[in-house]
Amino acid sequence: MVLFSQKKPFYRTGYLVTVVLSVLSASTTLLLPISAQATSSQLCSGQVCISATIYSQEPNTIEFSLSSKLPVGWLGLGMGGLPSGMTGNDLAICWPTATGKGAIISQRAAAHNGQPSVKTTSVAFQVQTNKSMLSSTKLFTCTYSRPLNLTTSPIASTAKAINVIFAVGLHAVQGTDPQTAVLQKHTFTGTGSLTIVRTEGSSSGAGGVNGTSAIMSGNTASGTSDPSVYSQASLDEILANEALYSQLVKAHGKFSDGGLLMSIAFLILFPTGAFIVRFFSHRPEVFRFHRPIQVLGFLTVISAFTCIIVAVSKNPDSESEKDSPTASTHASVGLFLVCALLLQILIGVFIFHAFNPSRDIRTTMAKAHLVSTWGHRAWGYLILLTGFTQVNLGLSRYGQWPLGTETIWRAYDTWVVMVIAVFFLGSAFKMWRTRQQTRAGGKGEWDSRESALKVNNDPYHHHQQQQQQPRPGRRAALEDDQYELQAHSRQSTGGSGREEYIR
């Protein structure tokens, strides 16, 4: 106790010193001029830093500055729309001139995460030439101004911060006209809240860049890491990973760029396999086509699933993928579909291999067959609808470059409407055909399926037949058992076995 009481004043002294230093530090920060505090208001990622400034002599204009931390092809900044995607945002896309002095800027918009389209012929953005240039180390700075009350993305004069999205493209822009130039897809993206700095003077009197792009420090943007220096080796690795990522995404399901896996599985193979059974179940050979088509679709999905797993590991912008709600939804639905397809295959195998046409419908196993058959059908339709939704999520997440958004979305919507229309029209025709056969005194839909379902081992039809034609009694059951024993005998002696029995 004595020792503690002797040390206690020292603890108090240390505490007081800490408090005094904290107060002095805070006071120093508050006393700094506005221009000195500007760096803390910048929004930075591992590839670019962004600032926003309103000058006292130009209160109705705001100036944005984007400075890259690595050699780039173009820089983009958007605002006024969704804070986590391109939809509805007014986009400013900037790239260096051929001489490296000044910059070229284009004003565009996007309805989805695809190639931005030109919505206006006159650009409301004005490049600040004395503040925009390509440095000797290929780092690019683009500074431009725009009115606060711009119709496409108005900013309140009293606003302290704005939500922005930004993108960094590593490939050069193709074309000289700002409004028709073709952009290669961005490599890095990010979002964040950009603080607006208010300072004295005017934009023209604030000076320009001094030959090198400043790599500024500031608030870290969402979806990015922050390496301080990009070597040529690391840049080459990024470009190689980007190329591999792009190819794997195309293979996964981006049919706008020639992808043939996930899109074809859910938009062509699975609907075709389901509709064959739906419309032609009275034909003997229908199930011989249904099974291989659906198995091919499942193998296609597994291949696409493997591609996207590898692609995510190679994505240079993997951090922003983690922050995207659309990406997480797309991944969750994709995992559900793979598991659902596995369950669907197991149900189909159970229906086919465990079916015994001589079994009494009143047994537990027979009832299980009936339930599993209807479950197989309903589960299949659920997978189809979920697959359509998954393709939609994929298009929304990965974009539709290089095609414009309107083209690919119209193609997707048209195809889905056609598939749904074929289902309902085909079902209506099937019902009409059944009624016509019944009125003509011929076989109904279920009767006409008799030979097909026996050959193809469909338990649903057998249960229906047993319900429509009750068994006469124990004698019939004994005869069925005798036929079953004969069938097994043929199998053991090398005969046709099961197929001879069901014929």
C-alpha positions in Angstrom: 0.0 0.0 0.0 2.9 2.3 0.8 4.5 1.7 -2.6 1.2 2.3 -4.4 0.6 5.6 -2.6 4.1 6.7 -3.5 3.5 6.0 -7.2 0.0 7.4 -7.4 1.1 11.1 -8.0 3.2 10.0 -11.0 0.1 8.4 -12.6 -1.8 11.6 -12.0 1.0 13.6 -13.6 1.1 11.4 -16.7 -2.6 11.6 -17.0 -2.5 15.4 -16.9 0.3 15.6 -19.5 -1.7 13.4 -21.8 -4.8 15.6 -21.5 -2.7 18.8 -22.1 -1.1 17.3 -25.2 -4.4 16.2 -26.6 -5.9 19.7 -26.2 -2.9 21.4 -27.8 -3.1 19.0 -30.8 -6.8 19.7 -31.3 -6.2 23.4 -31.0 -3.4 23.2 -33.6 -5.7 21.4 -36.1 -8.5 24.0 -35.6 -6.1 26.9 -36.1 -4.8 25.5 -39.5 -5.9 27.5 -42.6 -8.5 25.8 -44.8 -6.0 25.1 -47.6 -3.8 23.2 -45.2 -6.7 21.0 -44.1 -7.8 20.1 -47.7 -5.8 16.8 -47.8 -7.9 15.3 -45.0 -11.1 15.9 -47.1 -9.9 13.9 -50.1 -11.4 10.6 -51.0 -8.6 8.1 -51.7 -8.3 4.5 -52.9 -5.3 2.5 -53.8 -5.4 3.9 -57.4 -6.8 7.4 -57.2 -7.5 10.4 -54.9 -10.4 12.8 -55.4 -11.2 16.2 -54.0 -14.0 18.7 -54.3 -13.6 22.5 -53.8 -15.9 25.5 -53.9 -14.1 28.9 -54.1 -15.5 32.0 -52.5 -15.4 34.0 -55.7 -17.2 31.2 -57.6 -20.0 30.1 -55.2 -22.1 28.5 -57.9 -19.4 26.3 -59.3 -17.7 23.3 -57.8 -14.3 21.9 -58.9 -13.3 18.3 -58.8 -9.8 16.9 -59.1 -8.8 13.3 -59.7 -5.2 12.2 -59.4 -4.1 8.7 -60.2 -1.5 6.7 -58.3 -0.6 4.5 -61.3 -0.5 4.8 -65.1 -4.1 4.8 -66.3 -6.1 5.0 -69.5 -9.0 7.1 -68.0 -10.6 8.2 -64.8 -14.3 8.4 -64.0 -16.4 10.1 -61.4 -20.2 9.8 -61.0 -22.9 11.3 -58.7 -26.6 11.9 -58.5 -27.7 8.3 -58.8 -27.3 5.1 -56.8 -24.4 5.3 -54.3 -23.3 1.7 -55.1 -23.7 1.4 -58.8 -23.7 3.3 -62.2 -27.5 3.4 -62.4 -28.8 7.0 -62.6 -25.4 8.7 -62.0 -24.1 11.6 -64.0 -20.7 10.4 -65.2 -17.6 12.5 -65.9 -15.0 10.5 -67.8 -11.6 12.0 -68.3 -8.4 10.9 -70.1 -5.1 12.6 -71.1 -4.6 14.3 -74.4 -2.1 13.0 -77.0 0.4 15.6 -75.8 -0.1 14.9 -72.1 -1.0 18.6 -71.4 -4.6 19.1 -70.3 -7.3 16.5 -70.5 -10.3 15.4 -72.5 -13.6 15.0 -70.7 -16.9 13.4 -71.6 -20.3 13.5 -69.9 -22.3 10.3 -70.0 -24.9 8.3 -68.2 -25.8 4.7 -67.5 -29.0 2.8 -66.9 -27.2 -0.3 -65.6 -23.6 -1.4 -65.0 -22.7 -1.4 -68.7 -21.1 0.8 -71.3 -22.1 4.4 -70.5 -24.2 6.1 -73.2 -24.2 9.7 -74.3 -27.3 11.6 -73.1 -26.3 15.1 -74.2 -24.5 16.8 -77.0 -23.1 19.7 -75.0 -20.8 18.9 -72.1 -21.5 20.8 -68.9 -18.0 20.0 -67.5 -15.1 22.4 -68.1 -11.5 21.0 -67.9 -9.0 23.2 -65.9 -6.1 22.9 -68.3 -3.5 24.4 -66.0 -4.4 21.8 -63.4 -4.7 18.7 -65.7 -1.8 16.9 -67.2 0.1 13.6 -67.6 3.3 13.5 -65.5 6.7 12.2 -66.6 5.9 9.0 -64.6 2.6 8.6 -66.5 0.5 9.6 -63.5 -2.6 11.5 -64.6 -4.4 14.4 -63.0 -7.7 15.6 -64.2 -9.3 18.7 -62.8 -12.7 20.0 -64.0 -15.5 22.3 -62.8 -19.2 22.2 -63.2 -22.3 24.2 -62.1 -23.8 23.3 -58.7 -27.3 23.4 -60.1 -26.7 21.0 -63.0 -29.9 19.4 -64.0 -28.5 15.9 -64.3 -26.9 15.9 -60.8 -27.7 19.0 -58.7 -25.6 19.8 -55.6 -27.0 22.0 -52.8 -25.0 25.1 -52.2 -25.0 24.3 -48.5 -23.9 20.6 -49.0 -21.0 19.5 -46.9 -20.4 16.2 -48.6 -21.8 14.2 -51.6 -21.9 10.5 -52.4 -19.8 9.6 -55.4 -18.8 6.5 -57.4 -15.5 6.4 -59.3 -13.7 4.1 -61.7 -10.2 3.6 -63.0 -9.5 2.2 -66.5 -6.1 1.0 -67.4 -6.6 0.8 -71.1 -6.4 3.8 -73.4 -9.6 5.4 -74.8 -10.3 4.7 -78.5 -11.4 7.7 -80.5 -10.8 11.5 -80.5 -14.4 12.8 -80.1 -15.2 13.0 -76.4 -18.8 12.0 -76.8 -18.3 9.1 -79.2 -15.0 7.7 -77.9 -15.0 4.0 -76.9 -14.1 3.1 -73.4 -12.6 -0.2 -72.3 -14.1 -1.6 -69.1 -12.8 -0.2 -65.8 -10.3 -2.3 -63.8 -11.0 -0.7 -60.4 -14.1 0.9 -58.9 -15.1 2.4 -55.6 -17.6 4.4 -53.7 -17.6 6.9 -50.8 -18.6 10.2 -49.3 -16.6 13.1 -50.7 -16.2 16.1 -48.4 -16.7 19.5 -50.1 -13.9 22.0 -49.1 -14.7 25.7 -49.2 -11.8 28.1 -49.6 -11.0 31.7 -50.4 -10.1 33.0 -53.9 -10.9 31.6 -57.3 -10.1 28.5 -59.3 -7.8 30.3 -61.7 -5.8 31.8 -58.8 -5.3 28.5 -57.0 -2.4 27.4 -59.2 -1.9 24.3 -61.2 0.0 21.0 -61.0 3.8 21.2 -60.9 4.8 18.5 -63.4 4.0 15.5 -61.3 0.6 14.2 -60.1 0.4 14.5 -56.4 -0.3 11.2 -54.6 -2.5 12.5 -51.9 -3.6 11.1 -48.7 -7.1 11.2 -47.4 -10.2 9.3 -46.5 -10.1 5.7 -47.8 -12.9 4.8 -50.2 -15.0 1.7 -49.9 -13.9 -1.3 -51.8 -10.2 -0.5 -52.1 -6.8 -1.2 -50.6 -4.1 1.4 -50.6 -0.7 0.4 -51.9 1.7 3.4 -51.9 3.7 2.6 -55.0 2.9 0.6 -58.2 5.9 -1.0 -59.8 5.9 -2.0 -63.5 5.9 -5.6 -62.4 2.9 -5.2 -60.2 1.1 -3.2 -63.0 1.9 -6.0 -65.5 0.5 -8.6 -63.0 -2.7 -6.5 -62.6 -3.2 -6.4 -66.4 -2.6 -10.1 -66.7 -5.1 -10.9 -63.9 -7.6 -8.5 -65.5 -7.4 -10.2 -68.8 -7.8 -13.7 -67.3 -10.7 -12.4 -65.1 -12.5 -11.0 -68.1 -12.2 -14.2 -70.1 -13.4 -16.4 -67.1 -16.4 -14.1 -66.6 -17.3 -14.4 -70.3 -17.1 -18.2 -70.0 -19.1 -18.2 -66.8 -22.2 -16.7 -68.4 -21.8 -13.3 -70.0 -23.6 -14.1 -73.3 -23.2 -10.5 -74.5 -19.5 -11.3 -75.0 -19.9 -14.8 -76.2 -20.2 -16.7 -72.9 -21.7 -20.1 -73.4 -22.0 -21.7 -70.0 -24.4 -20.4 -67.3 -26.5 -18.3 -69.7 -27.0 -21.2 -72.1 -27.7 -23.7 -69.2 -30.5 -21.6 -67.6 -31.9 -19.9 -70.7 -31.7 -22.8 -73.2 -30.8 -26.3 -71.9 -33.0 -26.5 -68.7 -36.1 -24.9 -70.3 -35.7 -27.3 -73.3 -35.4 -30.4 -71.1 -38.4 -29.3 -69.0 -40.6 -28.4 -72.0 -39.9 -31.8 -73.8 -41.5 -33.6 -70.9 -44.2 -31.0 -70.4 -45.5 -31.1 -74.0 -44.5 -34.6 -75.4 -44.9 -36.9 -72.4 -47.2 -39.1 -74.5 -44.3 -40.1 -76.8 -42.3 -43.2 -75.9 -38.8 -41.7 -76.4 -39.4 -38.4 -74.5 -37.5 -39.3 -71.3 -34.5 -40.6 -73.3 -34.0 -37.0 -74.4 -35.0 -35.3 -71.1 -32.3 -37.0 -69.0 -29.2 -36.3 -71.2 -30.3 -32.6 -71.8 -30.7 -32.0 -68.1 -27.5 -33.7 -67.2 -25.6 -31.7 -69.8 -27.1 -28.5 -68.3 -25.9 -29.6 -64.8 -22.4 -30.3 -66.1 -22.4 -26.9 -67.8 -23.4 -25.2 -64.5 -20.6 -26.9 -62.7 -18.1 -25.7 -65.3 -19.4 -22.2 -65.1 -19.3 -22.3 -61.3 -15.7 -23.4 -61.4 -14.8 -20.6 -63.8 -16.3 -17.9 -61.5 -14.5 -19.2 -58.5 -11.2 -18.9 -60.3 -12.2 -15.5 -61.7 -12.9 -14.1 -58.3 -9.4 -15.1 -57.1 -7.9 -13.2 -60.1 -10.1 -10.1 -60.0 -7.9 -7.0 -59.5 -10.9 -5.2 -58.0 -11.9 -8.0 -55.6 -12.2 -5.7 -52.6 -15.1 -3.7 -54.2 -16.8 -7.1 -55.1 -17.0 -7.9 -51.4 -18.7 -4.5 -50.7 -21.3 -4.9 -53.4 -24.8 -6.1 -52.3 -25.5 -7.3 -55.8 -22.4 -9.4 -55.9 -23.2 -11.1 -52.6 -26.8 -11.8 -53.7 -25.6 -13.2 -57.0 -23.1 -15.5 -55.2 -25.7 -16.7 -52.7 -28.3 -17.4 -55.4 -25.7 -19.2 -57.5 -24.7 -21.5 -54.6 -28.4 -22.2 -53.9 -28.9 -23.2 -57.6 -25.9 -25.6 -57.5 -27.3 -27.3 -54.4 -30.9 -27.3 -55.8 -29.7 -29.0 -59.0 -27.9 -31.7 -57.0 -31.1 -32.4 -55.1 -33.1 -32.4 -58.4 -30.8 -35.0 -59.9 -31.0 -37.2 -56.7 -34.8 -37.0 -56.9 -34.8 -38.0 -60.6 -32.4 -41.0 -59.9 -34.7 -42.1 -57.0 -37.8 -42.0 -59.3 -36.2 -43.9 -62.1 -34.2 -46.6 -60.4 -36.4 -47.3 -57.4 -39.6 -47.6 -59.3 -41.4 -50.9 -59.4 -44.5 -51.1 -61.6 -45.9 -54.2 -59.8 -46.0 -52.5 -56.4 -49.4 -51.8 -54.8 -50.1 -48.1 -54.8 -51.2 -48.4 -51.2 -47.7 -49.1 -49.9 -45.5 -46.5 -48.4 -42.8 -46.8 -51.1 -45.4 -46.3 -53.8 -46.8 -43.2 -52.1 -43.2 -41.9 -51.8 -42.8 -42.3 -55.5 -45.9 -40.3 -56.2 -44.8 -37.5 -53.9 -41.3 -37.4 -55.3 -42.6 -37.3 -58.9 -44.7 -34.2 -58.2 -41.9 -32.7 -56.1 -39.4 -33.3 -59.0 -41.7 -31.3 -61.3 -42.4 -28.4 -58.9 -38.7 -28.2 -57.9 -37.7 -28.1 -61.5 -40.0 -25.1 -62.3 -38.6 -23.3 -59.2 -35.0 -23.9 -60.5 -36.0 -22.4 -63.9 -37.5 -19.3 -62.4 -34.5 -18.8 -60.0 -32.2 -19.4 -63.0 -33.8 -16.5 -64.9 -33.4 -14.3 -61.8 -29.7 -15.3 -61.5 -28.9 -14.3 -65.1 -30.6 -11.0 -64.4 -28.4 -10.5 -61.3 -25.3 -11.4 -63.2 -26.1 -8.9 -66.0 -26.6 -6.2 -63.3 -23.4 -7.0 -61.5 -20.9 -7.7 -64.3 -22.3 -5.3 -66.8 -22.8 -5.6 -70.5 -19.6 -4.3 -71.9 -18.9 -3.7 -74.8 -22.5 -3.6 -75.9 -24.8 -0.8 -74.8 -27.2 -1.6 -71.9 -30.4 -1.2 -73.9 -29.4 -3.8 -76.5 -28.5 -6.7 -74.2 -31.3 -6.1 -71.7 -33.9 -6.0 -74.5 -32.5 -9.3 -75.8 -32.7 -10.9 -72.3 -36.2 -9.6 -71.6 -37.4 -10.8 -75.1 -36.0 -14.3 -74.6 -37.5 -14.7 -71.1 -40.9 -13.5 -72.3 -40.7 -16.0 -75.2 -39.9 -18.9 -72.9 -42.8 -18.1 -70.6 -45.1 -17.6 -73.5 -44.1 -21.0 -75.0 -44.8 -22.6 -71.6 -48.3 -21.3 -71.3 -49.3 -21.6 -74.9 -47.9 -25.2 -75.0 -49.8 -26.1 -71.8 -53.0 -24.7 -73.3 -52.5 -26.7 -76.5 -51.9 -29.8 -74.5 -55.1 -29.4 -72.6 -57.0 -28.7 -75.8 -55.5 -31.9 -77.4 -56.5 -34.0 -74.4 -60.1 -32.7 -74.6 -60.3 -33.4 -78.4 -59.1 -36.9 -77.9 -61.6 -37.5 -75.1 -64.5 -36.1 -77.1 -63.6 -38.2 -80.1 -63.7 -41.4 -78.0 -60.0 -42.0 -78.4 -57.4 -42.3 -75.7 -57.0 -39.5 -73.3 -53.8 -37.8 -72.4 -53.0 -40.4 -69.7 -54.1 -43.4 -71.7 -52.0 -42.3 -74.7 -49.0 -42.1 -72.5 -49.3 -45.8 -71.4 -46.7 -47.3 -73.6 -44.3 -44.3 -73.2 -44.4 -44.3 -69.5 -43.9 -48.1 -69.2 -40.9 -48.0 -71.4 -39.5 -45.0 -69.7 -40.3 -46.2 -66.2 -42.5 -43.3 -65.0 -44.2 -44.1 -61.7 -46.6 -41.2 -61.9 -48.5 -42.7 -64.7 -48.5 -46.1 -63.1 -50.1 -44.7 -59.9 -52.7 -42.9 -62.0 -53.5 -46.1 -63.8 -53.9 -48.0 -60.5 -56.2 -45.3 -59.2 -58.3 -45.4 -62.4 -58.4 -49.2 -62.6 -58.7 -50.7 -59.0 -57.1 -54.0 -58.5 -59.7 -56.9 -58.5 -58.2 -58.6 -55.5 -55.6 -60.9 -54.1 -55.5 -63.1 -57.2 -54.3 -60.1 -59.3 -51.6 -59.4 -56.8 -50.3 -62.9 -56.9 -50.2 -62.8 -60.7 -48.2 -59.5 -60.5 -45.8 -61.2 -58.1 -45.4 -64.1 -60.6 -44.6 -61.8 -63.5 -42.1 -59.9 -61.3 -40.4 -63.2 -60.5 -40.3 -64.0 -64.2 -38.7 -60.7 -64.9 -36.0 -61.3 -62.4 -35.4 -64.7 -63.8 -34.9 -63.2 -67.3 -32.3 -60.8 -65.8 -30.4 -63.6 -64.2 -30.4 -65.7 -67.3 -29.3 -62.9 -69.6 -32.7 -62.0 -71.0 -34.0 -58.6 -71.6 -35.2 -58.5 -67.9 -36.8 -55.2 -66.9 -37.5 -54.0 -70.4 -39.2 -57.2 -71.5 -41.4 -57.1 -68.4 -42.5 -53.5 -68.8 -43.2 -54.0 -72.5 
